[in-house]
Amino acid sequence: MQKSLWEVGLSTKAKRQISELEKKNPKVYALFALLAKELEVSGPWRKNWPHYSPLKGKNLPENTFHCHIKSGKPTYVVCWCIEDKEVKIIEVFYVGTHEKAPY
């Protein structure tokens, strides 16, 4: 029996950020692609990535997480939330530098 995969969607903002990242920094884009594949196959709990943690804040949805995909200057982070645990839907809503992260 095959394991059920998670659907990984992108917010409009994240789509724009990823498009820019692909052009400006292909190595970091490749790290994002790897994380996205892991989210799809193994789900939203990615403890194997640096600085992975749940996020809490007044403007953040429930079940929100983040991790660093590149350390150093600048540090790049990805933020995502679980849209639906039953149907297994994740939405990535931020991909970019740590300074502009929504937390």
QUICOR-V505952 format. One record per backbone hydrogen bond with DSSP energy under -1.0 kcal/mol. CO is the residue of the C=O (numbers start at 0). NH is the residue of the N-H. Records with the same first field share a line. If there is no record, write none. Layout:
CO->NH  NH
This chain:
6->89
8->91
10->14
11->15
12->16
13->17
14->18
15->19
16->20
17->21
18->22
19->23
20->24
24->28
25->29
26->30
27->31
28->32
29->33
30->34
31->35
32->36
33->37
34->38
35->39
36->40
37->41
38->42
39->5
43->45
45->48
48->51
49->67
52->65
56->59
62->81
63->54
64->79
65->52
66->77
69->75
74->97
75->68  69
76->95
77->66
78->92  93
79->64
80->90
83->87  88
87->6
88->82  83
89->8
90->80
91->10
93->78
95->76
97->100
